[in-house]
Amino acid sequence: MPGCYSDLDLSPNPLELARQSRATGAGYIDLTSSNPTQQGLLFPPEVLRAAAEGYWESRRYAPDPHGSSLARAAIAAYYACRTPPLALSEDDIFITASTSEAYGLLFALLADPGDNLLAPAVTYPLFEYLAALRGIELRPYDLIEDEGWRIDGSSLLAAANRRTRGVLIISPHNPTGAVVAAPVAELSRLSLPVICDEVFAPFSYAAPPAPPFATVHPDLPVFTLNGISKLFALPDMKLGWVALSHATVTYSGRLELLNDTFLGANSLTQHMLPQIFAAGMPFVSSMVARVRGNLDAALSTFAHHHCLRARAPDGGYYLFPAVDGWDDEEVLALHLLDHGVLAHPGFYYGDVSGAHLMISALTEPAAFREGVTRIATALGA
């Protein structure tokens, strides 16, 4: 039942055992890492030093359940510059210790144990654990691969029942890169609150930059999640936020109480946030350029491959190619590891039809190009 961890098998799976063995021998190229600090993407230290400088002599602990006013003003200004702009007041924003904590707060806000939320069938596995901690069921809805991984509206409606309390959307999606850029009629029919994760928003590729979902569906209560881990490659500094659309005003007081219970966001990073936003966008542009260059290289390498079908993602920094001729994704991943490259099998991300691989275009470019060449060769280019 949801929330029960006693029967979890935490022993390493065959791919992890093979990875450990390969690491002590011939080694391998890792195409799975989404940790920018491991890929040489370090936010400019001079900006961080300057942003922290004024904190030390003026530091006072003055907790606010919404977070620092100056930090919230910087976040609101960021959304005002999005395309299209999303108008937010400081009171619409709640700062959290991380995006993961924001999810936990919203799960507690929207659902009681035994309730459920709708989540994409193909997605990052974190949500399962966060839901289990609250005793909440995640009911999957489908994404249609042949139509750019768009949301299957009929599947969405079929997944909902009387205990459904909200819908999870990731745009750009992890790992398919799909962007929700137009209203989904079935979402309007359900008229449920939407939690939209936009942590990959700066990373556009085959489509224009993802619009804030709250501007796509102004008719719905939308909780927009983001943070500095992906946006500024600062996973070690951990700061996230929830932005409430105008239709969520009735939830504000309860969310304030929940966030006040934990007050998880540290004061130093909140103090630094305005300068991080002010001086950090050139660095963000350099990350986006790396990802685009890597995606270009992979799509070119895979373009005429007899069994690799790689769709150019709308955005995000992952590639999720289909692999024809393989029934067992674990065997496929082990085969690639034997050829010196680590990629994640599609089943790590849920119930995916057919065989798929997940590779991270955040990888250092020279290693990335060698890695995708090894994949093509290992699968018989």
LOSE-916997 format. One record per residue (C-alpha): residue number from 1; residue in one letter; x, y, z. Coordinates in steps of 0.5 Angstrom, whole numbers, m for minus. Example, Ala and Ser with C-alpha at 12.3 -4.5 7.8 and 13.67 -1.06 7.14 Angstrom:
2
+-----+---+-------+-------+-------+
:   k : r :    xx :    yy :    zz :
+-----+---+-------+-------+-------+
:   1 : A :    25 :    m9 :    16 :
:   2 : S :    27 :    m2 :    14 :
+-----+---+-------+-------+-------+
# end
This chain:
381
+-----+---+-------+-------+-------+
:   k : r :    xx :    yy :    zz :
+-----+---+-------+-------+-------+
:   1 : M :     0 :     0 :     0 :
:   2 : P :     2 :     7 :    m1 :
:   3 : G :     7 :     9 :     4 :
:   4 : C :    10 :     3 :     6 :
:   5 : Y :    17 :     2 :     5 :
:   6 : S :    18 :    m5 :     9 :
:   7 : D :    18 :    m9 :     2 :
:   8 : L :    23 :    m5 :    m2 :
:   9 : D :    29 :    m8 :    m5 :
:  10 : L :    35 :    m4 :    m4 :
:  11 : S :    40 :    m8 :    m7 :
:  12 : P :    44 :    m6 :   m13 :
:  13 : N :    40 :    m8 :   m19 :
:  14 : P :    44 :   m12 :   m25 :
:  15 : L :    46 :    m5 :   m29 :
:  16 : E :    49 :    m2 :   m23 :
:  17 : L :    53 :    m8 :   m21 :
:  18 : A :    56 :    m8 :   m28 :
:  19 : R :    57 :    m1 :   m28 :
:  20 : Q :    61 :    m2 :   m21 :
:  21 : S :    65 :    m8 :   m24 :
:  22 : R :    66 :    m4 :   m31 :
:  23 : A :    69 :     2 :   m27 :
:  24 : T :    74 :    m2 :   m23 :
:  25 : G :    77 :    m4 :   m30 :
:  26 : A :    76 :    m1 :   m37 :
:  27 : G :    72 :     4 :   m35 :
:  28 : Y :    66 :     8 :   m39 :
:  29 : I :    63 :    14 :   m41 :
:  30 : D :    57 :    16 :   m37 :
:  31 : L :    51 :    19 :   m41 :
:  32 : T :    47 :    19 :   m35 :
:  33 : S :    49 :    25 :   m31 :
:  34 : S :    44 :    31 :   m30 :
:  35 : N :    49 :    34 :   m24 :
:  36 : P :    52 :    40 :   m28 :
:  37 : T :    58 :    41 :   m23 :
:  38 : Q :    60 :    34 :   m25 :
:  39 : Q :    60 :    36 :   m32 :
:  40 : G :    65 :    42 :   m31 :
:  41 : L :    59 :    47 :   m31 :
:  42 : L :    60 :    51 :   m25 :
:  43 : F :    56 :    58 :   m24 :
:  44 : P :    61 :    64 :   m24 :
:  45 : P :    64 :    64 :   m17 :
:  46 : E :    66 :    71 :   m17 :
:  47 : V :    58 :    72 :   m18 :
:  48 : L :    57 :    68 :   m12 :
:  49 : R :    62 :    71 :    m7 :
:  50 : A :    60 :    78 :    m9 :
:  51 : A :    52 :    76 :    m8 :
:  52 : A :    54 :    73 :    m1 :
:  53 : E :    59 :    79 :     1 :
:  54 : G :    54 :    84 :     4 :
:  55 : Y :    50 :    78 :     8 :
:  56 : W :    55 :    77 :    14 :
:  57 : E :    55 :    83 :    17 :
:  58 : S :    48 :    85 :    17 :
:  59 : R :    45 :    78 :    18 :
:  60 : R :    39 :    77 :    22 :
:  61 : Y :    34 :    71 :    22 :
:  62 : A :    28 :    74 :    21 :
:  63 : P :    23 :    68 :    18 :
:  64 : D :    18 :    69 :    13 :
:  65 : P :    13 :    64 :    11 :
:  66 : H :    13 :    67 :     4 :
:  67 : G :    21 :    67 :     4 :
:  68 : S :    25 :    74 :     3 :
:  69 : S :    22 :    79 :     0 :
:  70 : L :    28 :    81 :    m4 :
:  71 : A :    28 :    74 :    m7 :
:  72 : R :    21 :    74 :    m8 :
:  73 : A :    22 :    80 :   m12 :
:  74 : A :    27 :    77 :   m16 :
:  75 : I :    23 :    71 :   m18 :
:  76 : A :    17 :    75 :   m20 :
:  77 : A :    22 :    80 :   m24 :
:  78 : Y :    24 :    73 :   m28 :
:  79 : Y :    17 :    71 :   m29 :
:  80 : A :    16 :    78 :   m32 :
:  81 : C :    21 :    77 :   m37 :
:  82 : R :    18 :    70 :   m39 :
:  83 : T :    15 :    69 :   m46 :
:  84 : P :     9 :    71 :   m45 :
:  85 : P :    10 :    74 :   m39 :
:  86 : L :     7 :    71 :   m32 :
:  87 : A :     5 :    77 :   m28 :
:  88 : L :     6 :    75 :   m20 :
:  89 : S :     6 :    79 :   m14 :
:  90 : E :    11 :    78 :    m8 :
:  91 : D :     5 :    75 :    m4 :
:  92 : D :     4 :    70 :   m10 :
:  93 : I :    11 :    66 :    m9 :
:  94 : F :    13 :    62 :    m3 :
:  95 : I :    20 :    60 :    m3 :
:  96 : T :    22 :    53 :    m1 :
:  97 : A :    29 :    49 :     1 :
:  98 : S :    28 :    46 :    m6 :
:  99 : T :    23 :    44 :   m11 :
: 100 : S :    23 :    37 :    m8 :
: 101 : E :    21 :    40 :    m2 :
: 102 : A :    16 :    44 :    m6 :
: 103 : Y :    13 :    38 :    m8 :
: 104 : G :    12 :    35 :    m1 :
: 105 : L :     8 :    41 :     1 :
: 106 : L :     4 :    41 :    m5 :
: 107 : F :     2 :    34 :    m4 :
: 108 : A :     0 :    35 :     3 :
: 109 : L :    m4 :    42 :     1 :
: 110 : L :    m8 :    38 :    m4 :
: 111 : A :    m9 :    31 :    m2 :
: 112 : D :   m10 :    27 :     4 :
: 113 : P :    m8 :    19 :     5 :
: 114 : G :   m12 :    15 :     0 :
: 115 : D :   m13 :    21 :    m5 :
: 116 : N :    m9 :    21 :   m11 :
: 117 : L :    m6 :    25 :   m16 :
: 118 : L :    m5 :    24 :   m24 :
: 119 : A :     2 :    24 :   m26 :
: 120 : P :     5 :    22 :   m33 :
: 121 : A :     6 :    15 :   m34 :
: 122 : V :    13 :    16 :   m37 :
: 123 : T :    17 :    21 :   m32 :
: 124 : Y :    22 :    22 :   m27 :
: 125 : P :    21 :    17 :   m21 :
: 126 : L :    22 :    22 :   m15 :
: 127 : F :    15 :    23 :   m15 :
: 128 : E :    13 :    16 :   m13 :
: 129 : Y :    17 :    16 :    m7 :
: 130 : L :    14 :    23 :    m5 :
: 131 : A :     7 :    21 :    m6 :
: 132 : A :     9 :    15 :    m2 :
: 133 : L :    11 :    19 :     4 :
: 134 : R :     4 :    22 :     4 :
: 135 : G :     0 :    16 :     3 :
: 136 : I :    m2 :    18 :    m4 :
: 137 : E :    m3 :    14 :   m10 :
: 138 : L :    m1 :    17 :   m17 :
: 139 : R :    m5 :    15 :   m22 :
: 140 : P :    m2 :    15 :   m29 :
: 141 : Y :    m4 :    18 :   m35 :
: 142 : D :    m1 :    17 :   m42 :
: 143 : L :     4 :    21 :   m47 :
: 144 : I :     3 :    20 :   m54 :
: 145 : E :    10 :    18 :   m57 :
: 146 : D :     8 :    19 :   m64 :
: 147 : E :     5 :    26 :   m63 :
: 148 : G :    11 :    29 :   m60 :
: 149 : W :    10 :    26 :   m53 :
: 150 : R :     3 :    30 :   m52 :
: 151 : I :    m1 :    29 :   m47 :
: 152 : D :    m7 :    24 :   m48 :
: 153 : G :   m13 :    27 :   m46 :
: 154 : S :   m17 :    21 :   m46 :
: 155 : S :   m12 :    17 :   m42 :
: 156 : L :   m12 :    23 :   m37 :
: 157 : L :   m20 :    23 :   m36 :
: 158 : A :   m20 :    16 :   m35 :
: 159 : A :   m15 :    16 :   m30 :
: 160 : A :   m19 :    21 :   m26 :
: 161 : N :   m24 :    19 :   m20 :
: 162 : R :   m28 :    22 :   m14 :
: 163 : R :   m21 :    22 :   m10 :
: 164 : T :   m17 :    25 :   m15 :
: 165 : R :   m14 :    32 :   m12 :
: 166 : G :   m10 :    35 :   m18 :
: 167 : V :    m5 :    33 :   m24 :
: 168 : L :     2 :    33 :   m25 :
: 169 : I :     5 :    36 :   m31 :
: 170 : I :    13 :    37 :   m33 :
: 171 : S :    14 :    42 :   m38 :
: 172 : P :    19 :    41 :   m41 :
: 173 : H :    18 :    34 :   m40 :
: 174 : N :    23 :    30 :   m36 :
: 175 : P :    26 :    25 :   m40 :
: 176 : T :    22 :    26 :   m47 :
: 177 : G :    23 :    34 :   m47 :
: 178 : A :    16 :    35 :   m49 :
: 179 : V :    13 :    42 :   m48 :
: 180 : V :     6 :    44 :   m46 :
: 181 : A :     5 :    50 :   m51 :
: 182 : A :    m3 :    50 :   m52 :
: 183 : P :    m9 :    49 :   m48 :
: 184 : V :   m11 :    41 :   m46 :
: 185 : A :   m18 :    41 :   m47 :
: 186 : E :   m19 :    35 :   m42 :
: 187 : L :   m15 :    39 :   m36 :
: 188 : S :   m20 :    44 :   m37 :
: 189 : R :   m26 :    39 :   m36 :
: 190 : L :   m23 :    36 :   m30 :
: 191 : S :   m22 :    43 :   m27 :
: 192 : L :   m17 :    40 :   m22 :
: 193 : P :   m11 :    44 :   m19 :
: 194 : V :    m5 :    43 :   m23 :
: 195 : I :     3 :    43 :   m21 :
: 196 : C :     7 :    44 :   m26 :
: 197 : D :    15 :    43 :   m26 :
: 198 : E :    18 :    48 :   m30 :
: 199 : V :    25 :    47 :   m28 :
: 200 : F :    28 :    46 :   m35 :
: 201 : A :    24 :    52 :   m38 :
: 202 : P :    31 :    55 :   m40 :
: 203 : F :    33 :    49 :   m45 :
: 204 : S :    29 :    50 :   m51 :
: 205 : Y :    31 :    46 :   m57 :
: 206 : A :    26 :    44 :   m63 :
: 207 : A :    20 :    48 :   m60 :
: 208 : P :    20 :    56 :   m58 :
: 209 : P :    22 :    57 :   m50 :
: 210 : A :    16 :    53 :   m46 :
: 211 : P :    11 :    58 :   m44 :
: 212 : P :     9 :    59 :   m37 :
: 213 : F :     4 :    54 :   m36 :
: 214 : A :     0 :    59 :   m32 :
: 215 : T :    m1 :    63 :   m38 :
: 216 : V :    m3 :    57 :   m42 :
: 217 : H :    m9 :    55 :   m37 :
: 218 : P :   m11 :    61 :   m34 :
: 219 : D :   m17 :    58 :   m32 :
: 220 : L :   m14 :    53 :   m28 :
: 221 : P :   m11 :    54 :   m21 :
: 222 : V :    m4 :    53 :   m23 :
: 223 : F :     2 :    52 :   m18 :
: 224 : T :     9 :    53 :   m22 :
: 225 : L :    15 :    50 :   m19 :
: 226 : N :    22 :    52 :   m20 :
: 227 : G :    29 :    53 :   m17 :
: 228 : I :    36 :    54 :   m18 :
: 229 : S :    39 :    47 :   m18 :
: 230 : K :    37 :    47 :   m26 :
: 231 : L :    36 :    54 :   m27 :
: 232 : F :    43 :    56 :   m25 :
: 233 : A :    47 :    49 :   m24 :
: 234 : L :    47 :    50 :   m17 :
: 235 : P :    44 :    44 :   m14 :
: 236 : D :    49 :    44 :    m8 :
: 237 : M :    46 :    51 :    m6 :
: 238 : K :    38 :    48 :    m6 :
: 239 : L :    33 :    53 :    m7 :
: 240 : G :    26 :    53 :   m10 :
: 241 : W :    20 :    56 :   m10 :
: 242 : V :    12 :    55 :   m11 :
: 243 : A :     9 :    61 :   m15 :
: 244 : L :     1 :    61 :   m15 :
: 245 : S :    m3 :    63 :   m21 :
: 246 : H :    m9 :    68 :   m19 :
: 247 : A :   m14 :    62 :   m19 :
: 248 : T :   m10 :    59 :   m13 :
: 249 : V :   m12 :    65 :    m8 :
: 250 : T :   m16 :    60 :    m4 :
: 251 : Y :   m10 :    56 :    m2 :
: 252 : S :    m5 :    61 :     0 :
: 253 : G :    m7 :    61 :     7 :
: 254 : R :    m6 :    54 :     8 :
: 255 : L :     0 :    54 :     4 :
: 256 : E :     3 :    59 :     8 :
: 257 : L :     2 :    55 :    15 :
: 258 : L :     5 :    49 :    11 :
: 259 : N :    11 :    53 :     9 :
: 260 : D :    12 :    56 :    16 :
: 261 : T :    12 :    49 :    19 :
: 262 : F :    18 :    48 :    16 :
: 263 : L :    22 :    54 :    14 :
: 264 : G :    27 :    50 :    10 :
: 265 : A :    30 :    55 :     6 :
: 266 : N :    36 :    58 :     8 :
: 267 : S :    37 :    66 :     9 :
: 268 : L :    44 :    66 :     6 :
: 269 : T :    42 :    63 :    m1 :
: 270 : Q :    35 :    68 :    m1 :
: 271 : H :    40 :    74 :     0 :
: 272 : M :    44 :    72 :    m6 :
: 273 : L :    38 :    70 :   m10 :
: 274 : P :    37 :    77 :   m13 :
: 275 : Q :    45 :    78 :   m15 :
: 276 : I :    45 :    71 :   m18 :
: 277 : F :    39 :    73 :   m23 :
: 278 : A :    42 :    79 :   m24 :
: 279 : A :    49 :    77 :   m26 :
: 280 : G :    47 :    69 :   m28 :
: 281 : M :    44 :    69 :   m35 :
: 282 : P :    50 :    69 :   m39 :
: 283 : F :    52 :    63 :   m35 :
: 284 : V :    45 :    60 :   m37 :
: 285 : S :    46 :    62 :   m44 :
: 286 : S :    52 :    58 :   m44 :
: 287 : M :    49 :    52 :   m41 :
: 288 : V :    43 :    52 :   m46 :
: 289 : A :    49 :    53 :   m52 :
: 290 : R :    52 :    46 :   m49 :
: 291 : V :    46 :    42 :   m49 :
: 292 : R :    44 :    45 :   m56 :
: 293 : G :    51 :    43 :   m59 :
: 294 : N :    50 :    36 :   m56 :
: 295 : L :    43 :    35 :   m58 :
: 296 : D :    45 :    37 :   m65 :
: 297 : A :    51 :    32 :   m65 :
: 298 : A :    47 :    26 :   m62 :
: 299 : L :    41 :    27 :   m67 :
: 300 : S :    46 :    27 :   m73 :
: 301 : T :    50 :    21 :   m71 :
: 302 : F :    43 :    17 :   m70 :
: 303 : A :    40 :    20 :   m76 :
: 304 : H :    40 :    14 :   m81 :
: 305 : H :    42 :     9 :   m76 :
: 306 : H :    38 :     2 :   m77 :
: 307 : C :    35 :     1 :   m70 :
: 308 : L :    36 :     8 :   m67 :
: 309 : R :    30 :    13 :   m67 :
: 310 : A :    31 :    20 :   m64 :
: 311 : R :    26 :    25 :   m64 :
: 312 : A :    29 :    32 :   m63 :
: 313 : P :    26 :    34 :   m56 :
: 314 : D :    22 :    41 :   m56 :
: 315 : G :    26 :    42 :   m50 :
: 316 : G :    30 :    40 :   m43 :
: 317 : Y :    37 :    37 :   m43 :
: 318 : Y :    35 :    30 :   m45 :
: 319 : L :    35 :    25 :   m51 :
: 320 : F :    30 :    19 :   m51 :
: 321 : P :    31 :    15 :   m57 :
: 322 : A :    27 :     9 :   m59 :
: 323 : V :    31 :     3 :   m60 :
: 324 : D :    28 :    m2 :   m65 :
: 325 : G :    30 :   m10 :   m65 :
: 326 : W :    31 :   m10 :   m57 :
: 327 : D :    25 :   m13 :   m52 :
: 328 : D :    29 :   m12 :   m46 :
: 329 : E :    32 :    m5 :   m44 :
: 330 : E :    36 :    m8 :   m38 :
: 331 : V :    40 :   m13 :   m43 :
: 332 : L :    40 :    m7 :   m48 :
: 333 : A :    44 :    m2 :   m43 :
: 334 : L :    48 :    m8 :   m41 :
: 335 : H :    50 :    m9 :   m48 :
: 336 : L :    52 :    m2 :   m49 :
: 337 : L :    56 :    m2 :   m42 :
: 338 : D :    60 :    m8 :   m45 :
: 339 : H :    62 :    m3 :   m50 :
: 340 : G :    64 :     3 :   m46 :
: 341 : V :    58 :     7 :   m45 :
: 342 : L :    53 :     8 :   m40 :
: 343 : A :    46 :    10 :   m41 :
: 344 : H :    39 :     9 :   m37 :
: 345 : P :    34 :     4 :   m40 :
: 346 : G :    27 :     7 :   m41 :
: 347 : F :    24 :     3 :   m36 :
: 348 : Y :    27 :     7 :   m30 :
: 349 : Y :    22 :    13 :   m32 :
: 350 : G :    16 :     9 :   m32 :
: 351 : D :    12 :     4 :   m36 :
: 352 : V :    15 :     6 :   m43 :
: 353 : S :    12 :     2 :   m49 :
: 354 : G :    18 :    m1 :   m53 :
: 355 : A :    25 :     0 :   m52 :
: 356 : H :    28 :     7 :   m50 :
: 357 : L :    35 :    10 :   m48 :
: 358 : M :    36 :    16 :   m44 :
: 359 : I :    42 :    20 :   m45 :
: 360 : S :    44 :    27 :   m42 :
: 361 : A :    46 :    32 :   m46 :
: 362 : L :    49 :    36 :   m40 :
: 363 : T :    55 :    32 :   m41 :
: 364 : E :    62 :    35 :   m43 :
: 365 : P :    62 :    35 :   m50 :
: 366 : A :    68 :    31 :   m52 :
: 367 : A :    65 :    26 :   m48 :
: 368 : F :    58 :    26 :   m50 :
: 369 : R :    60 :    26 :   m58 :
: 370 : E :    65 :    20 :   m56 :
: 371 : G :    59 :    16 :   m52 :
: 372 : V :    54 :    17 :   m58 :
: 373 : T :    59 :    15 :   m63 :
: 374 : R :    60 :     8 :   m58 :
: 375 : I :    52 :     7 :   m58 :
: 376 : A :    51 :     8 :   m65 :
: 377 : T :    57 :     3 :   m66 :
: 378 : A :    55 :    m2 :   m61 :
: 379 : L :    48 :    m2 :   m64 :
: 380 : G :    51 :    m3 :   m71 :
: 381 : A :    51 :     3 :   m74 :
+-----+---+-------+-------+-------+
# end
